[in-house]
Amino acid sequence: MNLIGKKIKIRNFDENDLGQFLELVQDKNNHKLAGLEYTNDIEFGRDLLDMYRRRDGSYTVALQDNNKMIGIIELNKRGESTELLLTREIGFVIDKKFRNQGYAKEAVQLMLEYGFNDLQLTEVWASTEKDNLAPQKLLERLEFKYIYEADQTLPYTGQHNLVKYYLLKK
C-alpha cells in the first residue's frame, strides 16, 4: 500500500516503526478511546507490531516529508457473506503529538478514495467510543451519518462499552 496525500502517506508497516508503534500502544488513552491494544511490555509490543504487519487492511499513517509513523489506519472486512463483501469498517488512531493538525482527516479521506474507487466498496462503517467526540465530529464532516449506538459488553467482566456507529455510502 502506498497512498500519497499532501502531508501524509499511508503505507505498510515496517520494522523501523517499532519506536513510534510502542508510543501508540503505551498510551492508555489510545486504548480507552480507540480500542488500540495497550502494553508496556516491549517484547509484546514487537509481537503486536508483527501482527499489524501481517494483518490485511492495516497500515501506517506516516508523515510525507520524513516517513515517520504517526498513526494507524485500518480498512477491515466486515464478513465474508455476499452482502458484506463490498463493505468495510474504517478505524484510525493518531499519536497525541500529531492530533488536531488535519492528519486524521487526510488519512481517512485517502482510505475512502481507495475503498470506493479501487476496491469498489458500496459502504464504509466506522465506530467510536460514545464519549470520543473528536472522531465523531471528523466522521460527520466527512459526511458519515450516525446510525445507532450499541453496548458492547465484554462477557464475564461486567464492563460496558457504549459505541456509536456511523455509515458512509457511495
N, C-alpha and C positions, 0 to 999 in steps of 0.2 A: 504494500500500500504506500502510495506517495501522493497525497493531495496537497497542493500548494495554495496557500492563501496570501494575503497581504503581509500579515505579521507572524503567522504561524504556518506550520505544516503538520499534517497527520501522516505518521509513518509507523512502520513496525517497531516493536521493542527491540533493543539490542543490549548487550552486556554492559555498555557504558552508561546505561540508565540506572544502574543499581543505586547510586547515591541519592538521586532525586526520587526514585521509587521508594526508598526507605523513608525519606522525609514525608511522603504522602501516607504510607501505611503506619507511621509512628505518630500521626496526628489523630487523636481520639475524636476530634470534631469531624474529620472526614468519615470516620466510621459511623458516628451518630447521624450526620446529615445526609451522607451519600451512600451508606451501606458498604463502603470500602473496608476490606479486611483490616484489622488492627493488630499490630505486633511490635514489640521492642526487640525481639529476637532476630538478630541479623541473619542467621542461617535460615530461619523460617522465612524471612523476607526474601532471601535469594530464591527459595523454593516458590514463593508467591510470584516473583518476577518471572521465573521459568514457566509457571503455569500461565501467566498472561501472555508470554511469548508464544506459547503453543495454542492458545485459545483463539479459535476462529472468530473474527469480528471485534477483537480488542486491539487498540492502537494507542500510540503515544501522541500527545499533543506537544509539539516542540516549537521553540522559537525559530523563526525563519533565518535570522542572521547568524546564530551560533549553534543551532541544532540541539540546544539544551531542552531536556524534557521538563515540561511544566504541568503536565496533567495526563489524564487517561480519558479516552472516549471509546465507547463500545456501541456496536450496532448488532444486537443479538437476535437470533432466530427466536420466534415465539412458539414454535412447534413444527412438527413435520406433516401435519394433516394438510390436505389440499387447500382448505380455506385460510391457512396461516402461512403458506409458502411465500406469499408476496407481502408479508408484514414483518416488521422488526420492532424491537424496543431499543431506544437510544438511552444511553446513560453516560454521565460525564462527571469528572471532578478535576478542579484546577487547584494547584498549590496556593495556599492562602497569600503568599507573597505576590502572586500574579493575578489576583481577583480584581474585579471592577476595572479592568483595562480593555475589555472587549474580546479577550481571548476565547472565552467560552462561547460567546455568540458566533464568532468566526468559525470555531471548530464545529459547532452544531450545524451551521449553515453549509459548511463543506461536506459534512456527512449526509445531510439531507439531499444535497445536489447529487452526490454519489449514489445514494439509495434510490432516489426517484428516477434519475437519468440512466445510470449504469446497471443497477440491479432491477430496474423496472418495478419497484415497490409501489403498492397502492395505498399503504398507510404506514405511519410510524407512531408508535406509542411511547410515552415517557411517564415515569412515576417519580414522585418526590415525597419526602417525608412531609407530613402535614404542616409542620412549623418551619420548613425550609423555604422561605419566601423568595429568595434571590432566583433560584432556578424556575420557580413558578412564574415570576414576572418575565423572565427571559423566554420561557416557552410561550407565554401569551403574546409577547412582542413578535415572536416568530410564527404567529397565527395558529398555534396549537389551541385546541378547545378543551376546557375542563369537562370531563365526562362523569367521574364518580370518585368516591372515597371508599377505601376498604380497610378493614382491620386485619392486619397480617399477624395474628397472634402466633407466637412461637410455641409449639407443642411442649407441654410439661414444664414450661418456665413461668407461665403466667404473664409474660411480657407482652404488652400490647404495642403494636406498631401501626399507627394510622398513616395511610399512604393515599395521596391524591394521584389520579390517573388522567393523563392528557392525551389527545389524539390529533394527529395531523394527517389529512387525506390529500392525495394527489389531485 
